[in-house]
Amino acid sequence: MKMIMAFVRPEMVEKVASMLGDDGFAAYTRVDVYGRGRQKGVQVLGQSYDMPKTMLMTVVEDDQLGEAVSIIGKSAQTGNAGDGKIFVLPVEQAYTVRTGEIGL
């Protein structure tokens, strides 16, 4: 299993979530975050400000990883600096709290 952490523009979240849901990736966690990447945030009158982003997290089976990353990348892309970043992390195990079931 893999965890996908995608940082995207807030205005692109609904499009990304919709595209993921259309292809069967319905479960995700959404967190509004602030930060800066290579562009060093927004420059206003010589001051640097963090840019708002939304982090979407989802866990997928290994064989679904390429498809999920492709969907996120294509649906979040505007072609401008600050479109976001996608990280992939290994997940060793998943447990359902209510039932104790192991796996997704």
FIKOLZA-1660 file (N, C-alpha, C; in steps of 0.1 Angstrom, whole numbers, plus 5000, padded with zeros to 4 digits):
% residues 104
   i   px   py   pz ch aa at
   1 5008 4988 5000  A  M  N
   1 5000 5000 5000  A  M CA
   1 5009 5012 5000  A  M  C
   2 5003 5023 4994  A  K  N
   2 5010 5036 4994  A  K CA
   2 5001 5047 4999  A  K  C
   3 5007 5057 5006  A  M  N
   3 5000 5069 5009  A  M CA
   3 5004 5080 5000  A  M  C
   4 4994 5086 4994  A  I  N
   4 4996 5098 4985  A  I CA
   4 4993 5110 4993  A  I  C
   5 5002 5119 4994  A  M  N
   5 5000 5133 5000  A  M CA
   5 5002 5143 4989  A  M  C
   6 4991 5149 4985  A  A  N
   6 4991 5159 4974  A  A CA
   6 4988 5173 4980  A  A  C
   7 4996 5182 4977  A  F  N
   7 4994 5196 4980  A  F CA
   7 4990 5203 4968  A  F  C
   8 4978 5208 4968  A  V  N
   8 4972 5215 4956  A  V CA
   8 4967 5228 4959  A  V  C
   9 4964 5236 4949  A  R  N
   9 4957 5249 4951  A  R CA
   9 4943 5247 4957  A  R  C
  10 4939 5255 4966  A  P  N
  10 4926 5253 4972  A  P CA
  10 4914 5253 4962  A  P  C
  11 4916 5261 4952  A  E  N
  11 4905 5262 4941  A  E CA
  11 4905 5250 4932  A  E  C
  12 4914 5241 4933  A  M  N
  12 4915 5229 4925  A  M CA
  12 4910 5217 4932  A  M  C
  13 4907 5218 4945  A  V  N
  13 4904 5206 4954  A  V CA
  13 4892 5199 4949  A  V  C
  14 4881 5206 4946  A  E  N
  14 4869 5200 4942  A  E CA
  14 4870 5192 4929  A  E  C
  15 4878 5198 4920  A  K  N
  15 4880 5191 4907  A  K CA
  15 4888 5178 4909  A  K  C
  16 4899 5179 4917  A  V  N
  16 4907 5168 4920  A  V CA
  16 4899 5157 4927  A  V  C
  17 4891 5160 4937  A  A  N
  17 4883 5151 4944  A  A CA
  17 4872 5144 4935  A  A  C
  18 4866 5152 4927  A  S  N
  18 4856 5147 4917  A  S CA
  18 4863 5137 4908  A  S  C
  19 4874 5141 4902  A  M  N
  19 4881 5132 4893  A  M CA
  19 4885 5119 4900  A  M  C
  20 4890 5120 4912  A  L  N
  20 4894 5108 4920  A  L CA
  20 4881 5099 4922  A  L  C
  21 4870 5105 4926  A  G  N
  21 4858 5098 4929  A  G CA
  21 4852 5091 4917  A  G  C
  22 4853 5098 4905  A  D  N
  22 4849 5092 4893  A  D CA
  22 4856 5079 4889  A  D  C
  23 4869 5078 4893  A  D  N
  23 4877 5066 4890  A  D CA
  23 4878 5057 4902  A  D  C
  24 4869 5058 4912  A  G  N
  24 4869 5048 4923  A  G CA
  24 4877 5051 4935  A  G  C
  25 4884 5063 4935  A  F  N
  25 4892 5066 4947  A  F CA
  25 4884 5076 4955  A  F  C
  26 4874 5071 4962  A  A  N
  26 4865 5080 4969  A  A CA
  26 4870 5085 4983  A  A  C
  27 4878 5077 4989  A  A  N
  27 4882 5080 5003  A  A CA
  27 4895 5089 5003  A  A  C
  28 4894 5100 5010  A  Y  N
  28 4906 5109 5012  A  Y CA
  28 4904 5118 5024  A  Y  C
  29 4915 5123 5029  A  T  N
  29 4914 5133 5040  A  T CA
  29 4919 5146 5034  A  T  C
  30 4912 5157 5038  A  R  N
  30 4915 5170 5033  A  R CA
  30 4919 5179 5045  A  R  C
  31 4931 5186 5043  A  V  N
  31 4935 5195 5054  A  V CA
  31 4940 5208 5047  A  V  C
  32 4935 5220 5052  A  D  N
  32 4940 5233 5047  A  D CA
  32 4953 5236 5053  A  D  C
  33 4963 5239 5045  A  V  N
  33 4976 5242 5050  A  V CA
  33 4982 5255 5044  A  V  C
  34 4993 5260 5050  A  Y  N
  34 5000 5271 5044  A  Y CA
  34 5015 5267 5044  A  Y  C
  35 5022 5272 5034  A  G  N
  35 5036 5269 5033  A  G CA
  35 5042 5276 5020  A  G  C
  36 5054 5273 5018  A  R  N
  36 5061 5279 5006  A  R CA
  36 5070 5268 5000  A  R  C
  37 5071 5269 4987  A  G  N
  37 5080 5260 4980  A  G CA
  37 5091 5267 4974  A  G  C
  38 5095 5263 4962  A  R  N
  38 5106 5269 4955  A  R CA
  38 5104 5284 4952  A  R  C
  39 5091 5288 4950  A  Q  N
  39 5088 5302 4946  A  Q CA
  39 5089 5311 4959  A  Q  C
  40 5091 5305 4970  A  K  N
  40 5093 5313 4983  A  K CA
  40 5080 5321 4987  A  K  C
  41 5069 5315 4984  A  G  N
  41 5056 5322 4988  A  G CA
  41 5053 5333 4979  A  G  C
  42 5044 5342 4984  A  V  N
  42 5039 5353 4976  A  V CA
  42 5047 5366 4981  A  V  C
  43 5053 5373 4972  A  Q  N
  43 5060 5385 4975  A  Q CA
  43 5051 5397 4974  A  Q  C
  44 5049 5405 4985  A  V  N
  44 5041 5417 4985  A  V CA
  44 5049 5428 4992  A  V  C
  45 5053 5438 4985  A  L  N
  45 5060 5449 4990  A  L CA
  45 5072 5445 4998  A  L  C
  46 5080 5436 4992  A  G  N
  46 5092 5431 4998  A  G CA
  46 5090 5420 5009  A  G  C
  47 5078 5418 5013  A  Q  N
  47 5075 5407 5023  A  Q CA
  47 5072 5394 5016  A  Q  C
  48 5076 5383 5022  A  S  N
  48 5072 5370 5017  A  S CA
  48 5061 5364 5026  A  S  C
  49 5050 5359 5020  A  Y  N
  49 5039 5353 5027  A  Y CA
  49 5037 5339 5022  A  Y  C
  50 5034 5330 5031  A  D  N
  50 5031 5317 5028  A  D CA
  50 5018 5316 5019  A  D  C
  51 5018 5306 5010  A  M  N
  51 5007 5305 5001  A  M CA
  51 4997 5294 5007  A  M  C
  52 4984 5297 5006  A  P  N
  52 4975 5286 5010  A  P CA
  52 4975 5274 5001  A  P  C
  53 4974 5263 5006  A  K  N
  53 4973 5250 4999  A  K CA
  53 4964 5241 5006  A  K  C
  54 4959 5231 4999  A  T  N
  54 4951 5221 5005  A  T CA
  54 4959 5207 5004  A  T  C
  55 4960 5200 5014  A  M  N
  55 4966 5187 5014  A  M CA
  55 4955 5176 5013  A  M  C
  56 4956 5168 5003  A  L  N
  56 4948 5156 5002  A  L CA
  56 4956 5144 5004  A  L  C
  57 4951 5135 5013  A  M  N
  57 4958 5123 5016  A  M CA
  57 4949 5111 5013  A  M  C
  58 4954 5101 5007  A  T  N
  58 4947 5089 5004  A  T CA
  58 4956 5077 5004  A  T  C
  59 4951 5065 5007  A  V  N
  59 4959 5053 5006  A  V CA
  59 4954 5044 4996  A  V  C
  60 4963 5039 4987  A  V  N
  60 4959 5031 4976  A  V CA
  60 4967 5018 4976  A  V  C
  61 4962 5008 4969  A  E  N
  61 4970 4996 4967  A  E CA
  61 4981 4999 4957  A  E  C
  62 4992 4992 4958  A  D  N
  62 5004 4994 4949  A  D CA
  62 5001 4995 4935  A  D  C
  63 4992 4986 4930  A  D  N
  63 4989 4986 4916  A  D CA
  63 4980 4998 4911  A  D  C
  64 4974 5005 4921  A  Q  N
  64 4966 5017 4917  A  Q CA
  64 4974 5030 4918  A  Q  C
  65 4986 5030 4922  A  L  N
  65 4994 5042 4925  A  L CA
  65 4995 5050 4913  A  L  C
  66 5000 5045 4902  A  G  N
  66 5002 5053 4890  A  G CA
  66 4990 5060 4885  A  G  C
  67 4978 5053 4885  A  E  N
  67 4966 5059 4881  A  E CA
  67 4962 5070 4890  A  E  C
  68 4962 5068 4903  A  A  N
  68 4958 5079 4912  A  A CA
  68 4967 5091 4911  A  A  C
  69 4980 5089 4910  A  V  N
  69 4989 5101 4909  A  V CA
  69 4987 5108 4896  A  V  C
  70 4984 5101 4885  A  S  N
  70 4981 5107 4872  A  S CA
  70 4969 5115 4873  A  S  C
  71 4958 5110 4879  A  I  N
  71 4946 5118 4881  A  I CA
  71 4948 5130 4888  A  I  C
  72 4955 5129 4900  A  I  N
  72 4957 5141 4908  A  I CA
  72 4965 5152 4900  A  I  C
  73 4976 5147 4894  A  G  N
  73 4985 5156 4887  A  G CA
  73 4978 5163 4875  A  G  C
  74 4970 5156 4867  A  K  N
  74 4963 5162 4856  A  K CA
  74 4952 5171 4860  A  K  C
  75 4945 5168 4871  A  S  N
  75 4933 5176 4875  A  S CA
  75 4937 5188 4883  A  S  C
  76 4949 5188 4889  A  A  N
  76 4953 5199 4897  A  A CA
  76 4962 5209 4889  A  A  C
  77 4966 5205 4878  A  Q  N
  77 4976 5214 4870  A  Q CA
  77 4969 5226 4863  A  Q  C
  78 4975 5237 4866  A  T  N
  78 4970 5250 4859  A  T CA
  78 4981 5254 4849  A  T  C
  79 4994 5249 4851  A  G  N
  79 5005 5254 4843  A  G CA
  79 5012 5265 4848  A  G  C
  80 5008 5270 4860  A  N  N
  80 5015 5281 4867  A  N CA
  80 5023 5277 4879  A  N  C
  81 5033 5285 4883  A  A  N
  81 5040 5282 4895  A  A CA
  81 5031 5281 4907  A  A  C
  82 5034 5271 4915  A  G  N
  82 5026 5269 4927  A  G CA
  82 5014 5260 4926  A  G  C
  83 5015 5252 4915  A  D  N
  83 5004 5242 4913  A  D CA
  83 5004 5231 4924  A  D  C
  84 5015 5228 4930  A  G  N
  84 5015 5219 4941  A  G CA
  84 5026 5208 4940  A  G  C
  85 5025 5198 4948  A  K  N
  85 5035 5187 4948  A  K CA
  85 5028 5175 4953  A  K  C
  86 5032 5163 4948  A  I  N
  86 5027 5150 4952  A  I CA
  86 5038 5142 4958  A  I  C
  87 5035 5137 4970  A  F  N
  87 5045 5128 4977  A  F CA
  87 5039 5114 4978  A  F  C
  88 5047 5104 4977  A  V  N
  88 5042 5090 4979  A  V CA
  88 5051 5084 4990  A  V  C
  89 5044 5078 5000  A  L  N
  89 5050 5071 5011  A  L CA
  89 5045 5057 5012  A  L  C
  90 5054 5048 5017  A  P  N
  90 5050 5034 5019  A  P CA
  90 5041 5033 5032  A  P  C
  91 5031 5024 5031  A  V  N
  91 5022 5021 5042  A  V CA
  91 5024 5006 5045  A  V  C
  92 5028 5003 5057  A  E  N
  92 5030 4989 5061  A  E CA
  92 5018 4982 5064  A  E  C
  93 5008 4988 5071  A  Q  N
  93 4996 4981 5075  A  Q CA
  93 4985 4992 5077  A  Q  C
  94 4972 4988 5076  A  A  N
  94 4961 4996 5079  A  A CA
  94 4951 4988 5087  A  A  C
  95 4946 4994 5097  A  Y  N
  95 4936 4987 5106  A  Y CA
  95 4923 4996 5107  A  Y  C
  96 4912 4989 5107  A  T  N
  96 4899 4996 5109  A  T CA
  96 4897 4996 5124  A  T  C
  97 4895 5007 5130  A  V  N
  97 4894 5008 5145  A  V CA
  97 4881 5001 5150  A  V  C
  98 4870 5003 5143  A  R  N
  98 4857 4997 5148  A  R CA
  98 4858 4981 5148  A  R  C
  99 4863 4976 5137  A  T  N
  99 4862 4961 5135  A  T CA
  99 4875 4954 5138  A  T  C
 100 4886 4961 5138  A  G  N
 100 4900 4955 5139  A  G CA
 100 4904 4948 5126  A  G  C
 101 4897 4950 5115  A  E  N
 101 4900 4945 5102  A  E CA
 101 4913 4950 5098  A  E  C
 102 4921 4942 5091  A  I  N
 102 4934 4946 5086  A  I CA
 102 4933 4948 5071  A  I  C
 103 4939 4959 5066  A  G  N
 103 4939 4962 5052  A  G CA
 103 4930 4973 5049  A  G  C
 104 4929 4977 5036  A  L  N
 104 4921 4988 5032  A  L CA
 104 4906 4983 5032  A  L  C
% end
